[in-house]
Amino acid sequence: MVWHADDLFYSTSADFFASVPIRLVDEALNALKGLQALDPFDRSFGRGSEELGEVPSVDSDELQVIACKEKMAEALKASTVPLTEFIADFARHLPHIQLDVHTYIKEFAAVDKPEEERPSLKQMQDKVLEHIATKESLEAEVPQLVMLGMYLVSVVQVRQAMLNKHAQVIELTLELIDGRARAASQQLARKFADMHAALQEQPRDIERLTEMRMYMTETLKEVDSMQTPVDAMMAHYDAMEEFRHDPSREDITSRWAVFHWPTRIAAKVDECAKLMEEDRATFFSMMVNDQKAFDRTLDELKLKVANFGQHAEFGKVEQIYAQVGVVEAAIAEARAKAGTFATREELFEVEEHTDYELIDKLEKDFEPFASLWTNAHNWSKWHSSWMDGPLADLDPAYVSKSFEEAQAAMVRAVKSFREQPGCLAIASQIKEEMETFVPFVPLVKALRDRGMRARHWDTLSSELGFDLHPNSTFTLRDATDGLQLHQLKTLEVVERVCEHARQEYAIEKSLDEMQAAWAELDFEVMPYRTTGTGVMRMSDEAKAQLDYHIGLTQQFSFSPYKGAFEERIKAWERQLRNVQDVTTVWLVCQRNWMYLQPIFDTANTEDINRLLPAESKRFTGVDRNWRKTIDRVGAAPNIVTFCDDDELLRLFSKSNEDLERVQKNLKEYEETKRAGFVQHSAAAPGAEDNQESH
């Protein structure tokens, strides 16, 4: 028996056994024909005697021969029945023969599914046991040789194929267990190795030592939580031992290394705990020594702050300002160190913490000196750059803010240094210099206003009576010492013209922002049913913005500062009005077109064309224009640009008139048709009964 191409059959067919004996009989009878009879007295033994003639023979077509062969054929055919029955009965083993091992294992392993949907160890063990039992059952049930009457059937090949497939399933399932055990042991080994490496670190201060202690506690908890996956890994290896599946030498080594890791980690934690007690004592001693040195540093810093009032030479402002930076850095460093000591005392559980309020006092005492010399340094730089640098480089907001803050600081300094003549003299000197600069601040804000254009400089020159068109070298000193623009009457003229420029700039900026916003807003075209065209949609954001911008533009049209932008304001308001007018009539047209389009696009269209030809023609014209407009807006959807078209407004207005007329006549047509139907129903036989039932 063999198996090939999904079919069971015998290597020698049953028909062969039934036909060959008959053929041999015929061949034997034919071989006996023409034999010469032997002379019994002839001692040559081998030569026939022609006188004796041929030996009588039997022909295959004789009735007795034919009957004999038929009887033999029936017997032979009957002898093959057990062969047919045996192979039919053996078909019950087809599932074992047809088993695709790799597909079977792939589906069972579920590698493409989430972890929770994959088979458990118990399920894999059950699978192995299931196929071991099946294999043993087949070995006992299916013999290698079967005697069927006069036939001996060999089932060795098919039997071995079935047994091999179940053996492969067993082996591949054990390899699944092996692979899962290997992956688990490698993952656990990495985690344990990382823990052990972290415990090797030598802490260098109490902060890190405290962190290490916390880590040790968390590590022991994590090791306890990892015992469950360790046990699961060991169970996988135990299962392989149970089924006598030998993992690799590396896997065996990894298995027992992971098994002993919790003990190694616990031992390492104990070792670290002992070393840390020694380190803690060392770190505490180091902290005490550092605090003593820090106390000496604070005494030195206190002396520096107390003696800083001796600096009273304005000519050495740069050197003194540098010293201010040094002292401020020293105070900041002292504050950081004090914070470190406070933290460490907390970690060492010191009962009485060291008081470092002296640092707050030093910072408070030094603040007036720092403010005085910082502002003195800034003022010396500002005054030079503001007065003699290009006016075009000045930022009016920065100048105004910086000057006001520095001036307020000098006022406070004069009050703070009443008892220190040297510092008081410096503060008073700077305060007086700043007071002379006070009129220059509004002048800077006016001349450097962002709204100043050439026309404003022309106006300013005309009203002042001299040319004032600042170039790249024009300075604030030129404006004050030379042109005296800071004088009260002159400053009033300058501020008035610059205020006009500021208001115009506000209008210009708003117009630019509005136009920039509308440059990003487009109509949306959405397909409408199966018409082959679409409908227009304008976003709620665009509608709200349109109303707001129309109102804002109207305000500008009434502004006394609109002069330079009057034409631009009118043009922009016209564009916005066009958007409003066009979208209003467009949406009305769209609503009417959407209502009528299905009516003229149904089976009744021919009736309507015949009975209402004018209305059909009107709708066809509107529909043609509608489709062209939708195609145009799809190609150029910007709202303002598209609506800036007077012809578009006339087109939609005319379309609305036509659609309203079509609707009116269509309604009259429907009423006439309905009235005719009622009259016809009333005249028909049985109409009264129908009307009553209706």
C-alpha positions as CSV (number, residue, x, y, z in Angstrom):
1,M,0.0,0.0,0.0
2,V,1.3,3.4,-0.9
3,W,0.1,7.1,-0.5
4,H,0.6,9.6,-3.3
5,A,-1.1,12.7,-4.5
6,D,-3.7,12.6,-1.7
7,D,-4.7,9.0,-2.6
8,L,-4.3,5.5,-1.2
9,F,-3.6,2.6,-3.6
10,Y,-1.7,-0.6,-4.0
11,S,1.6,-0.6,-5.8
12,T,0.2,-3.7,-7.7
13,S,-3.4,-3.2,-8.7
14,A,-6.1,-5.9,-7.9
15,D,-7.0,-6.0,-11.6
16,F,-3.4,-7.2,-12.3
17,F,-3.9,-10.2,-10.0
18,A,-7.2,-11.0,-11.6
19,S,-5.9,-10.9,-15.3
20,V,-2.4,-12.3,-15.1
21,P,-3.3,-16.0,-14.3
22,I,-5.8,-16.1,-17.2
23,R,-3.2,-14.7,-19.5
24,L,-0.7,-17.3,-18.3
25,V,-3.2,-20.1,-19.0
26,D,-3.6,-18.8,-22.5
27,E,0.1,-18.6,-23.0
28,A,0.6,-22.1,-21.7
29,L,-2.0,-23.6,-24.0
30,N,-0.5,-21.8,-27.0
31,A,2.9,-23.1,-26.0
32,L,1.7,-26.8,-26.1
33,K,0.5,-26.5,-29.7
34,G,2.7,-28.1,-32.4
35,L,4.7,-30.3,-30.1
36,Q,6.0,-33.5,-31.7
37,A,5.2,-36.8,-30.0
38,L,8.3,-38.7,-28.6
39,D,9.1,-42.3,-29.6
40,P,9.4,-44.2,-26.3
41,F,11.9,-46.5,-27.8
42,D,14.1,-43.7,-29.2
43,R,17.0,-43.2,-26.8
44,S,17.9,-39.8,-28.1
45,F,15.3,-38.3,-25.8
46,G,14.9,-34.9,-27.4
47,R,13.9,-35.4,-30.9
48,G,10.3,-36.0,-31.9
49,S,9.2,-38.5,-34.4
50,E,7.4,-37.2,-37.4
51,E,5.8,-40.5,-37.8
52,L,4.2,-40.3,-34.5
53,G,2.7,-36.8,-35.2
54,E,2.0,-33.9,-32.9
55,V,1.0,-34.3,-29.3
56,P,-2.7,-33.7,-28.9
57,S,-3.4,-30.2,-27.3
58,V,-6.3,-28.2,-26.0
59,D,-7.4,-25.0,-27.6
60,S,-8.2,-21.9,-25.5
61,D,-11.5,-21.4,-27.3
62,E,-12.8,-24.8,-26.3
63,L,-16.0,-24.6,-24.2
64,Q,-14.5,-26.5,-21.3
65,V,-11.4,-24.2,-21.4
66,I,-13.6,-21.1,-21.6
67,A,-15.7,-22.3,-18.7
68,C,-12.6,-23.1,-16.7
69,K,-11.1,-19.6,-17.3
70,E,-14.4,-17.9,-16.4
71,K,-14.6,-19.9,-13.2
72,M,-10.9,-19.0,-12.5
73,A,-11.6,-15.3,-13.3
74,E,-14.6,-15.2,-10.9
75,A,-12.5,-16.8,-8.2
76,L,-9.6,-14.4,-8.8
77,K,-12.0,-11.4,-8.8
78,A,-13.6,-12.6,-5.6
79,S,-10.1,-12.9,-4.0
80,T,-9.5,-9.1,-4.6
81,V,-12.6,-8.0,-2.7
82,P,-10.8,-8.1,0.7
83,L,-8.1,-5.8,-0.9
84,T,-10.7,-3.2,-1.9
85,E,-12.5,-3.5,1.5
86,F,-9.2,-3.1,3.3
87,I,-8.1,0.0,1.5
88,A,-11.6,1.5,2.0
89,D,-11.4,0.7,5.7
90,F,-7.9,2.2,5.9
91,A,-9.3,5.5,4.7
92,R,-10.2,6.3,8.3
93,H,-6.5,7.0,8.9
94,L,-6.5,9.7,6.2
95,P,-6.5,12.6,8.7
96,H,-3.2,11.3,10.0
97,I,-1.7,10.8,6.6
98,Q,-2.9,14.2,5.3
99,L,-1.7,16.2,8.3
100,D,0.3,19.3,7.3
101,V,2.7,19.4,10.3
102,H,4.1,22.9,9.8
103,T,0.7,24.6,9.2
104,Y,-0.8,22.7,12.2
105,I,2.0,23.9,14.5
106,K,1.9,27.4,13.2
107,E,-1.8,27.6,13.9
108,F,-1.3,26.1,17.3
109,A,1.6,28.4,18.2
110,A,-0.5,31.5,17.2
111,V,2.7,33.5,16.8
112,D,0.8,36.3,15.1
113,K,-1.6,36.8,18.0
114,P,-1.2,38.7,21.3
115,E,0.6,37.0,24.1
116,E,-2.5,36.1,26.0
117,E,-4.0,34.2,23.1
118,R,-1.0,31.9,22.6
119,P,-1.0,28.4,24.1
120,S,0.0,28.0,27.7
121,L,2.6,25.4,28.9
122,K,-0.2,23.2,30.1
123,Q,-1.8,23.3,26.6
124,M,1.5,22.5,25.0
125,Q,2.1,19.6,27.3
126,D,-1.4,18.3,26.6
127,K,-0.7,18.6,22.9
128,V,2.5,16.5,23.2
129,L,0.7,13.8,25.3
130,E,-2.2,13.8,22.8
131,H,0.2,13.0,19.9
132,I,2.2,10.5,21.9
133,A,-1.0,8.6,22.6
134,T,-2.1,8.8,19.0
135,K,1.3,7.6,17.8
136,E,1.2,4.7,20.2
137,S,-2.3,3.8,19.2
138,L,-1.3,3.8,15.5
139,E,1.7,1.6,16.2
140,A,-0.6,-1.0,18.0
141,E,-3.5,-0.7,15.6
142,V,-1.8,-0.6,12.2
143,P,0.4,-3.7,11.5
144,Q,3.3,-3.7,9.0
145,L,2.0,-6.7,7.1
146,V,-1.6,-7.9,6.5
147,M,-2.5,-11.3,5.1
148,L,-5.7,-10.9,3.0
149,G,-6.6,-14.4,1.6
150,M,-3.8,-15.3,-0.8
151,Y,-2.4,-11.7,-0.7
152,L,0.3,-10.3,1.6
153,V,-0.2,-6.5,1.9
154,S,2.7,-4.3,3.1
155,V,1.6,-1.2,5.1
156,V,5.1,-0.3,6.2
157,Q,5.4,2.9,4.0
158,V,2.0,4.4,4.9
159,R,2.3,3.4,8.6
160,Q,5.7,4.9,8.9
161,A,4.6,8.2,7.2
162,M,1.7,8.5,9.8
163,L,4.1,7.8,12.7
164,N,6.6,10.3,11.4
165,K,4.1,13.1,11.2
166,H,3.0,12.6,14.8
167,A,6.7,12.4,15.8
168,Q,7.3,15.7,14.1
169,V,4.3,17.4,15.8
170,I,5.7,16.1,19.2
171,E,9.2,17.4,18.4
172,L,8.0,20.8,17.1
173,T,5.8,21.3,20.1
174,L,8.7,20.5,22.4
175,E,10.8,23.1,20.4
176,L,8.0,25.6,21.1
177,I,8.4,24.9,24.8
178,D,12.2,25.1,24.4
179,G,12.1,28.4,22.6
180,R,9.8,30.0,25.1
181,A,12.0,28.8,28.0
182,R,15.1,30.1,26.2
183,A,13.5,33.6,25.6
184,A,12.3,33.8,29.3
185,S,15.7,32.8,30.7
186,Q,17.5,35.4,28.5
187,Q,15.1,38.1,29.4
188,L,15.3,37.3,33.1
189,A,19.1,37.0,32.9
190,R,19.4,40.5,31.4
191,K,17.2,42.0,34.2
192,F,19.1,40.3,36.9
193,A,22.4,41.3,35.4
194,D,21.3,45.0,35.2
195,M,20.3,44.9,38.8
196,H,23.7,43.4,39.8
197,A,25.6,46.0,37.7
198,A,23.6,48.8,39.4
199,L,24.5,47.4,42.8
200,Q,28.2,47.5,41.9
201,E,28.2,51.4,41.9
202,Q,30.2,53.1,44.6
203,P,28.3,56.1,46.0
204,R,30.3,59.3,46.2
205,D,28.0,61.3,48.5
206,I,25.1,60.9,50.9
207,E,22.6,61.8,48.2
208,R,23.7,59.0,46.0
209,L,24.0,56.7,48.9
210,T,20.4,57.4,49.9
211,E,19.3,56.8,46.3
212,M,21.2,53.5,46.4
213,R,19.5,52.4,49.6
214,M,16.1,53.1,48.0
215,Y,17.1,51.2,44.9
216,M,18.2,48.2,47.0
217,T,14.8,48.1,48.7
218,E,13.0,48.4,45.4
219,T,15.4,45.7,43.9
220,L,14.5,43.2,46.6
221,K,10.8,43.8,45.9
222,E,11.3,43.4,42.2
223,V,13.3,40.2,42.7
224,D,10.4,38.8,44.7
225,S,8.0,39.8,41.9
226,M,10.2,38.1,39.4
227,Q,10.1,34.7,41.2
228,T,6.8,33.9,39.4
229,P,8.4,34.2,35.9
230,V,11.4,32.3,37.2
231,D,9.2,29.5,38.3
232,A,7.4,29.5,35.0
233,M,10.7,29.3,33.2
234,M,11.8,26.3,35.3
235,A,8.4,24.6,34.7
236,H,9.1,24.8,30.9
237,Y,12.5,23.1,31.4
238,D,10.9,20.5,33.7
239,A,8.4,19.7,31.0
240,M,11.2,19.2,28.5
241,E,12.9,16.8,30.9
242,E,9.6,14.9,31.4
243,F,9.4,14.3,27.6
244,R,13.2,13.6,27.4
245,H,13.8,16.6,25.1
246,D,17.4,17.8,25.6
247,P,18.0,21.6,25.4
248,S,21.3,23.0,24.3
249,R,24.2,23.3,26.7
250,E,23.9,27.1,26.6
251,D,20.2,26.9,27.5
252,I,21.0,24.6,30.4
253,T,23.7,27.0,31.7
254,S,21.3,29.9,31.4
255,R,18.5,28.0,33.1
256,W,20.5,27.4,36.3
257,A,22.1,30.8,36.2
258,V,18.7,32.4,36.3
259,F,17.6,30.0,39.0
260,H,20.5,31.2,41.3
261,W,20.2,34.9,40.4
262,P,17.7,35.8,43.3
263,T,20.2,34.4,45.8
264,R,23.1,36.3,44.2
265,I,21.1,39.5,44.3
266,A,20.1,39.1,47.9
267,A,23.8,38.4,48.9
268,K,24.9,41.5,46.9
269,V,22.3,43.7,48.7
270,D,23.6,42.5,52.1
271,E,27.1,43.2,51.0
272,C,26.2,46.7,49.8
273,A,24.3,47.4,53.0
274,K,27.4,46.8,55.1
275,L,29.6,48.9,52.9
276,M,27.1,51.7,53.0
277,E,27.1,51.9,56.7
278,E,30.9,52.6,56.6
279,D,30.3,55.1,53.7
280,R,27.6,56.9,55.7
281,A,29.9,57.6,58.6
282,T,32.6,58.9,56.2
283,F,30.2,61.2,54.4
284,F,28.9,62.6,57.7
285,S,32.5,63.4,58.7
286,M,33.1,65.1,55.4
287,M,29.9,67.1,55.7
288,V,30.9,68.4,59.2
289,N,34.3,69.5,57.8
290,D,32.7,71.1,54.7
291,Q,30.3,73.1,57.0
292,K,33.2,74.4,59.0
293,A,34.9,75.6,55.9
294,F,31.6,77.1,54.7
295,D,31.2,79.1,57.9
296,R,34.6,80.7,57.2
297,T,33.5,81.5,53.6
298,L,30.4,83.2,54.9
299,D,32.5,85.3,57.3
300,E,34.6,86.4,54.4
301,L,31.6,87.2,52.3
302,K,30.0,89.1,55.2
303,L,33.2,91.3,55.4
304,K,33.1,91.9,51.6
305,V,29.5,93.1,51.8
306,A,30.1,95.3,54.8
307,N,33.1,97.0,53.1
308,F,31.4,97.4,49.7
309,G,30.3,100.9,50.6
310,Q,33.9,102.1,50.3
311,H,33.5,102.0,46.5
312,A,32.5,105.5,45.6
313,E,34.4,106.5,42.4
314,F,32.2,106.8,39.3
315,G,35.3,106.7,37.2
316,K,35.8,103.1,38.2
317,V,32.3,102.0,37.4
318,E,33.4,99.1,35.2
319,Q,35.7,97.6,37.8
320,I,33.2,98.0,40.6
321,Y,30.4,96.5,38.4
322,A,32.7,93.5,37.9
323,Q,33.1,93.2,41.7
324,V,29.3,93.3,42.0
325,G,29.1,90.3,39.7
326,V,31.7,88.4,41.8
327,V,29.9,89.1,45.1
328,E,26.5,88.2,43.6
329,A,27.9,84.9,42.3
330,A,29.4,84.2,45.7
331,I,26.0,84.8,47.4
332,A,24.3,82.5,44.9
333,E,26.9,79.8,45.4
334,A,26.5,80.2,49.2
335,R,22.8,79.8,48.9
336,A,23.2,76.6,46.8
337,K,25.6,75.2,49.3
338,A,23.3,76.0,52.2
339,G,20.6,74.2,50.4
340,T,22.9,71.2,49.9
341,F,23.8,71.1,53.6
342,A,20.1,71.4,54.6
343,T,19.3,68.4,52.4
344,R,22.2,66.4,53.7
345,E,21.3,67.1,57.3
346,E,17.8,65.8,56.5
347,L,19.3,62.7,55.0
348,F,21.6,62.2,58.0
349,E,18.6,62.8,60.3
350,V,20.3,65.6,62.2
351,E,18.1,66.8,65.0
352,E,19.1,70.4,65.0
353,H,19.6,71.8,61.5
354,T,22.1,74.6,60.9
355,D,20.6,78.1,60.4
356,Y,21.8,79.9,57.3
357,E,19.6,83.0,57.6
358,L,22.8,85.0,57.3
359,I,22.8,84.5,53.5
360,D,19.3,86.2,53.3
361,K,20.7,89.1,55.3
362,L,23.8,89.3,53.1
363,E,21.7,89.3,50.0
364,K,19.4,92.0,51.4
365,D,22.3,94.2,52.5
366,F,24.1,93.9,49.2
367,E,21.0,94.5,47.0
368,P,21.3,98.4,47.2
369,F,25.0,98.2,46.1
370,A,24.2,95.8,43.3
371,S,21.4,97.9,42.1
372,L,23.4,101.1,42.3
373,W,26.4,99.9,40.4
374,T,24.5,97.8,37.9
375,N,22.3,100.8,36.9
376,A,25.4,103.0,36.9
377,H,27.1,100.6,34.5
378,N,24.0,100.4,32.3
379,W,23.4,104.1,32.3
380,S,26.9,104.9,31.2
381,K,26.4,102.5,28.2
382,W,22.9,103.6,27.4
383,H,23.5,107.3,27.5
384,S,26.4,107.0,25.1
385,S,24.6,104.6,22.6
386,W,21.2,106.4,22.9
387,M,22.6,109.9,22.4
388,D,25.3,109.2,19.8
389,G,24.2,106.0,18.1
390,P,21.9,106.0,15.0
391,L,18.4,107.0,15.9
392,A,17.1,104.3,13.5
393,D,18.7,101.6,15.8
394,L,16.7,102.6,18.9
395,D,13.9,100.5,20.1
396,P,11.4,103.0,21.7
397,A,9.8,100.4,23.9
398,Y,13.2,99.1,25.3
399,V,14.4,102.7,25.8
400,S,11.3,103.7,27.7
401,K,11.1,100.6,29.9
402,S,14.8,100.5,30.7
403,F,15.0,104.2,31.5
404,E,11.9,104.1,33.8
405,E,13.2,101.1,35.7
406,A,16.7,102.6,36.1
407,Q,15.3,106.0,37.2
408,A,13.1,104.4,39.8
409,A,16.2,102.4,41.1
410,M,18.2,105.7,41.4
411,V,15.4,107.2,43.4
412,R,15.5,104.2,45.8
413,A,19.3,104.4,46.0
414,V,19.2,108.1,47.1
415,K,16.9,107.1,50.0
416,S,19.0,104.0,50.8
417,F,22.4,105.7,51.0
418,R,21.6,108.7,53.2
419,E,24.1,107.4,55.7
420,Q,26.8,106.6,53.2
421,P,28.0,109.9,51.5
422,G,30.1,108.2,48.9
423,C,27.4,106.0,47.4
424,L,24.9,108.8,47.9
425,A,27.0,111.1,45.8
426,I,27.1,108.5,43.0
427,A,23.3,107.9,43.1
428,S,22.6,111.6,43.1
429,Q,24.8,112.3,40.2
430,I,23.2,109.5,38.1
431,K,19.7,110.7,39.2
432,E,20.5,114.2,38.0
433,E,21.8,113.0,34.6
434,M,18.6,110.9,34.2
435,E,16.4,113.9,35.0
436,T,18.0,115.8,32.1
437,F,17.1,112.8,29.8
438,V,13.4,112.7,30.8
439,P,12.2,115.0,27.9
440,F,14.1,112.8,25.5
441,V,12.1,109.7,26.2
442,P,8.8,110.9,24.6
443,L,10.9,112.3,21.7
444,V,12.4,108.8,21.1
445,K,9.0,107.2,21.2
446,A,7.6,109.7,18.7
447,L,10.4,109.8,16.2
448,R,10.8,106.0,16.3
449,D,7.1,105.2,15.9
450,R,6.5,102.4,13.4
451,G,3.8,104.4,11.6
452,M,6.2,107.2,10.5
453,R,6.3,107.4,6.7
454,A,7.8,109.8,4.3
455,R,4.6,111.8,4.2
456,H,4.7,112.3,7.9
457,W,8.3,113.5,7.8
458,D,7.1,116.0,5.1
459,T,4.3,117.2,7.3
460,L,6.7,117.5,10.3
461,S,9.2,119.4,8.3
462,S,6.5,121.8,7.0
463,E,5.1,122.5,10.5
464,L,8.5,122.9,12.1
465,G,9.8,125.2,9.4
466,F,13.0,123.2,8.7
467,D,13.8,119.9,6.9
468,L,13.5,116.8,9.1
469,H,14.1,113.6,7.2
470,P,16.4,111.5,9.4
471,N,19.0,109.5,7.6
472,S,21.1,106.5,8.8
473,T,23.6,108.8,10.7
474,F,21.0,111.0,12.4
475,T,21.3,110.7,16.2
476,L,19.3,111.7,19.2
477,R,21.9,114.3,20.0
478,D,21.3,115.8,16.6
479,A,17.6,116.0,17.4
480,T,18.1,117.5,20.9
481,D,21.3,119.5,21.0
482,G,21.1,120.5,17.3
483,L,17.3,120.8,16.5
484,Q,16.0,121.2,20.1
485,L,13.1,118.9,19.3
486,H,12.7,118.0,23.0
487,Q,11.6,121.6,23.8
488,L,8.0,121.7,24.9
489,K,6.3,123.5,22.0
490,T,8.4,121.7,19.4
491,L,7.8,118.3,21.1
492,E,4.0,119.0,21.1
493,V,4.2,119.4,17.2
494,V,6.3,116.2,16.9
495,E,4.0,114.2,19.1
496,R,0.9,115.4,17.3
497,V,2.2,114.4,13.9
498,C,3.6,111.1,15.2
499,E,0.2,110.3,16.9
500,H,-1.4,110.9,13.5
501,A,1.1,108.4,12.0
502,R,0.4,106.0,14.8
503,Q,-3.4,106.0,14.1
504,E,-2.8,105.6,10.4
505,Y,-0.5,102.7,11.0
506,A,-3.2,101.0,13.1
507,I,-5.6,101.3,10.1
508,E,-2.9,100.1,7.7
509,K,-2.0,97.1,9.9
510,S,-5.7,96.1,10.3
511,L,-6.2,96.3,6.5
512,D,-3.1,94.1,5.9
513,E,-4.3,91.6,8.5
514,M,-7.8,91.4,7.1
515,Q,-6.6,90.9,3.5
516,A,-4.1,88.3,4.7
517,A,-6.8,86.4,6.6
518,W,-9.1,86.3,3.5
519,A,-6.3,85.2,1.3
520,E,-6.5,81.8,3.2
521,L,-10.3,81.4,3.0
522,D,-11.7,79.3,0.2
523,F,-15.2,78.1,-0.9
524,E,-15.7,74.4,-0.4
525,V,-17.3,72.5,-3.3
526,M,-19.0,69.2,-2.4
527,P,-20.4,66.7,-4.9
528,Y,-24.2,66.7,-5.0
529,R,-25.8,63.3,-5.5
530,T,-25.2,61.8,-8.9
531,T,-25.7,65.0,-10.8
532,G,-22.1,65.3,-12.0
533,T,-21.7,68.7,-10.4
534,G,-21.7,70.0,-6.8
535,V,-22.8,72.6,-4.4
536,M,-21.0,75.4,-2.6
537,R,-20.3,75.7,1.1
538,M,-19.0,78.7,3.0
539,S,-17.5,77.9,6.5
540,D,-19.1,79.4,9.6
541,E,-15.7,80.9,10.4
542,A,-15.8,82.8,7.0
543,K,-19.4,84.0,7.6
544,A,-18.6,85.3,11.1
545,Q,-15.4,87.0,9.9
546,L,-17.2,88.6,7.0
547,D,-19.7,90.4,9.3
548,Y,-16.9,91.5,11.7
549,H,-14.6,92.8,8.9
550,I,-17.4,94.7,7.2
551,G,-18.2,96.5,10.5
552,L,-14.5,97.2,11.1
553,T,-14.0,98.6,7.6
554,Q,-17.0,100.9,8.1
555,Q,-15.4,102.2,11.3
556,F,-12.3,103.0,9.3
557,S,-14.3,104.9,6.7
558,F,-15.5,107.3,9.5
559,S,-12.0,107.7,11.1
560,P,-10.4,111.2,10.9
561,Y,-7.1,109.3,10.1
562,K,-8.4,107.5,7.0
563,G,-6.9,110.0,4.5
564,A,-3.9,108.1,3.3
565,F,-6.0,104.9,2.9
566,E,-9.4,106.2,1.9
567,E,-9.3,104.7,-1.6
568,R,-8.0,101.4,-0.2
569,I,-10.7,101.3,2.5
570,K,-13.4,102.0,-0.2
571,A,-12.1,99.2,-2.4
572,W,-11.8,96.7,0.4
573,E,-15.3,97.5,1.7
574,R,-16.6,97.1,-1.9
575,Q,-14.9,93.6,-2.1
576,L,-16.4,92.6,1.2
577,R,-19.9,93.8,0.2
578,N,-19.5,91.9,-3.0
579,V,-18.8,88.7,-1.0
580,Q,-21.8,89.4,1.1
581,D,-24.2,90.1,-1.8
582,V,-22.9,87.3,-4.1
583,T,-23.0,84.6,-1.4
584,T,-26.5,85.7,-0.3
585,V,-28.1,85.4,-3.8
586,W,-25.9,82.3,-4.5
587,L,-27.2,80.4,-1.5
588,V,-30.8,81.3,-2.5
589,C,-30.1,80.0,-6.0
590,Q,-28.5,76.9,-4.6
591,R,-31.5,76.1,-2.5
592,N,-33.9,76.5,-5.4
593,W,-31.7,74.6,-7.8
594,M,-31.4,71.7,-5.3
595,Y,-35.2,71.6,-5.0
596,L,-35.9,71.6,-8.8
597,Q,-33.0,69.5,-10.0
598,P,-34.5,66.1,-9.0
599,I,-37.9,67.1,-10.6
600,F,-36.3,67.8,-14.0
601,D,-34.1,64.8,-13.7
602,T,-36.8,62.0,-13.3
603,A,-39.0,60.0,-15.6
604,N,-41.6,62.8,-15.7
605,T,-39.1,65.1,-17.5
606,E,-40.6,64.3,-21.0
607,D,-44.1,65.2,-19.7
608,I,-42.8,68.5,-18.2
609,N,-40.9,69.3,-21.4
610,R,-44.0,68.8,-23.5
611,L,-46.5,70.5,-21.2
612,L,-44.1,73.3,-19.8
613,P,-41.5,73.8,-22.5
614,A,-40.7,77.4,-21.4
615,E,-40.1,76.4,-17.8
616,S,-37.9,73.4,-18.9
617,K,-35.9,75.7,-21.1
618,R,-35.4,78.2,-18.2
619,F,-34.3,75.5,-15.8
620,T,-31.9,74.1,-18.4
621,G,-30.3,77.5,-18.8
622,V,-29.9,78.0,-15.1
623,D,-28.5,74.5,-14.7
624,R,-26.0,75.1,-17.5
625,N,-24.8,78.3,-15.7
626,W,-24.8,76.6,-12.4
627,R,-22.4,73.8,-13.6
628,K,-20.1,76.3,-15.2
629,T,-19.9,78.4,-12.0
630,I,-19.2,75.3,-9.9
631,D,-16.4,74.3,-12.2
632,R,-14.9,77.8,-12.0
633,V,-15.0,78.0,-8.2
634,G,-13.5,74.6,-8.0
635,A,-10.5,75.8,-10.0
636,A,-10.2,79.2,-8.2
637,P,-11.9,78.8,-4.8
638,N,-10.6,82.0,-3.0
639,I,-13.8,83.7,-1.6
640,V,-12.8,87.3,-2.1
641,T,-11.2,86.9,-5.5
642,F,-14.1,84.8,-6.9
643,C,-16.8,87.1,-5.6
644,D,-15.1,90.3,-6.9
645,D,-17.2,90.0,-10.1
646,D,-20.2,92.1,-10.7
647,E,-21.3,89.8,-13.6
648,L,-21.6,86.9,-11.1
649,L,-24.0,88.9,-9.0
650,R,-26.2,89.7,-12.0
651,L,-26.0,86.0,-13.1
652,F,-27.3,84.7,-9.8
653,S,-30.0,87.4,-9.5
654,K,-31.3,86.5,-13.0
655,S,-31.1,82.7,-12.1
656,N,-33.2,83.3,-9.0
657,E,-35.8,85.1,-11.0
658,D,-36.0,82.3,-13.5
659,L,-36.1,79.6,-10.8
660,E,-38.9,81.4,-8.9
661,R,-40.9,81.6,-12.1
662,V,-40.3,77.9,-12.9
663,Q,-41.4,77.0,-9.3
664,K,-44.6,79.2,-9.7
665,N,-45.6,77.7,-13.0
666,L,-44.7,74.2,-11.9
667,K,-46.9,74.6,-8.9
668,E,-49.8,75.8,-11.1
669,Y,-49.2,72.8,-13.4
670,E,-49.4,70.4,-10.5
671,E,-52.6,72.0,-9.1
672,T,-54.2,71.8,-12.6
673,K,-53.2,68.1,-12.9
674,R,-54.5,67.3,-9.5
675,A,-57.9,69.1,-10.3
676,G,-58.2,67.1,-13.5
677,F,-57.6,63.8,-11.6
678,V,-60.3,64.7,-9.1
679,Q,-62.9,65.4,-11.9
680,H,-62.0,62.2,-13.7
681,S,-62.4,60.2,-10.5
682,A,-65.8,61.9,-9.8
683,A,-67.1,61.0,-13.3
684,A,-65.9,57.3,-13.1
685,P,-68.4,54.5,-12.1
686,G,-68.4,53.9,-8.4
687,A,-66.6,57.2,-7.8
688,E,-68.9,58.1,-4.8
689,D,-67.9,54.9,-3.1
690,N,-64.2,55.5,-3.9
691,Q,-64.4,59.0,-2.6
692,E,-66.1,57.9,0.6
693,S,-63.5,55.2,1.2
694,H,-60.7,57.7,0.3
